[in-house]
Amino acid sequence: MSTDAIRRLKQIRSVAHEAFDRMWKTRSVGRRIGYRSGCYRWLQELTGLSVSECHFGNFDIGVCEAVLEAINEVEIGLREGPQYKPSGMTSEQRARRIERETRVAAEIHDHWWSQ
């Protein structure tokens, strides 16, 4: 794997993990799913991985993208109400969102590591 590919994988893992943490720390999600432990059970069901395998450090880019999309659908559903059914994103929209979130994660990382 090239250096750029490794860097991109690390960035998307970081973005996915931050989005996941933000989701389980959200009060409305926590009450519905069961906070951290419940969200990890949800993540295991989503990925089909066992407890020992279900860690962001083990995820490839495809799994991270699927996790980000699922989290986005959960967040949209909370904002729009339970009747909302997401229509899905095109691969182009998903790629733009991932690039944006990767850029934001890099900015956050740079901010904290530069201090």
C-alpha positions as CSV (number, residue, x, y, z in Angstrom):
1,M,0.0,0.0,0.0
2,S,1.4,3.4,-1.0
3,T,2.1,6.2,1.6
4,D,-0.8,8.2,0.2
5,A,-3.2,5.3,0.5
6,I,-2.1,4.6,4.1
7,R,-2.5,8.3,4.9
8,R,-6.0,8.3,3.4
9,L,-7.0,5.1,5.3
10,K,-5.8,6.7,8.6
11,Q,-7.7,9.9,7.8
12,I,-11.0,8.1,7.0
13,R,-10.6,5.9,10.0
14,S,-10.2,9.0,12.2
15,V,-13.2,10.7,10.6
16,A,-15.4,7.6,11.0
17,H,-14.3,7.2,14.6
18,E,-15.0,10.8,15.5
19,A,-18.4,10.6,13.8
20,F,-19.1,7.4,15.8
21,D,-18.1,9.0,19.1
22,R,-20.1,12.1,18.3
23,M,-23.1,9.9,17.6
24,W,-23.0,7.8,20.8
25,K,-22.4,10.9,22.9
26,T,-25.5,12.6,21.5
27,R,-28.2,12.3,24.1
28,S,-31.1,11.4,21.7
29,V,-29.0,8.6,20.2
30,G,-27.8,7.4,23.5
31,R,-31.2,7.1,24.9
32,R,-32.5,5.2,21.9
33,I,-29.5,2.9,21.3
34,G,-27.9,2.6,24.7
35,Y,-25.0,5.0,24.7
36,R,-21.5,3.6,24.0
37,S,-22.1,-0.1,24.5
38,G,-25.4,0.0,22.5
39,C,-23.8,1.9,19.7
40,Y,-20.9,-0.6,19.5
41,R,-23.5,-3.4,19.3
42,W,-25.2,-1.4,16.4
43,L,-21.8,-1.1,14.8
44,Q,-21.1,-4.9,15.1
45,E,-24.5,-5.6,13.4
46,L,-23.8,-3.1,10.7
47,T,-20.3,-4.4,9.9
48,G,-21.0,-8.1,10.6
49,L,-17.8,-8.3,12.8
50,S,-17.3,-9.9,16.1
51,V,-16.6,-8.0,19.3
52,S,-12.9,-8.6,19.0
53,E,-12.8,-7.6,15.3
54,C,-15.0,-4.5,15.6
55,H,-12.4,-1.8,16.0
56,F,-11.9,1.2,13.7
57,G,-8.2,0.3,13.4
58,N,-9.3,-2.9,11.6
59,F,-11.6,-1.2,9.2
60,D,-10.7,-0.7,5.5
61,I,-11.9,2.3,3.5
62,G,-15.1,0.6,2.3
63,V,-16.2,-0.2,5.9
64,C,-15.4,3.3,7.1
65,E,-17.5,4.7,4.2
66,A,-20.4,2.4,5.1
67,V,-20.1,3.4,8.8
68,L,-20.1,7.2,7.9
69,E,-23.1,6.7,5.6
70,A,-25.0,4.8,8.3
71,I,-24.2,7.4,10.9
72,N,-25.3,10.2,8.5
73,E,-28.6,8.4,8.1
74,V,-29.0,8.1,11.8
75,E,-28.3,11.8,12.3
76,I,-30.6,12.8,9.4
77,G,-33.3,10.6,10.8
78,L,-33.0,12.3,14.2
79,R,-33.2,15.8,12.7
80,E,-36.1,15.0,10.3
81,G,-38.1,12.6,12.5
82,P,-38.8,8.9,12.3
83,Q,-40.8,9.1,9.1
84,Y,-37.8,10.2,7.1
85,K,-36.3,7.6,4.8
86,P,-33.0,8.7,3.3
87,S,-32.8,8.3,-0.4
88,G,-29.1,7.5,-0.3
89,M,-26.2,9.3,-1.7
90,T,-24.5,8.9,-5.0
91,S,-20.9,7.8,-5.0
92,E,-19.9,11.3,-6.1
93,Q,-21.8,12.9,-3.1
94,R,-20.2,10.3,-0.8
95,A,-16.7,11.1,-2.1
96,R,-17.2,14.8,-1.7
97,R,-18.5,14.3,1.9
98,I,-15.6,12.0,2.8
99,E,-13.1,14.5,1.3
100,R,-14.7,17.3,3.3
101,E,-14.8,15.3,6.6
102,T,-11.2,14.2,6.0
103,R,-10.1,17.8,5.5
104,V,-11.9,18.8,8.7
105,A,-10.4,15.9,10.6
106,A,-6.9,16.9,9.3
107,E,-7.5,20.5,10.4
108,I,-8.6,19.3,13.9
109,H,-5.6,17.0,14.1
110,D,-3.2,19.8,13.0
111,H,-4.7,22.2,15.5
112,W,-4.3,19.9,18.5
113,W,-0.9,18.5,17.5
114,S,0.6,22.0,16.8
115,Q,0.0,23.2,20.4
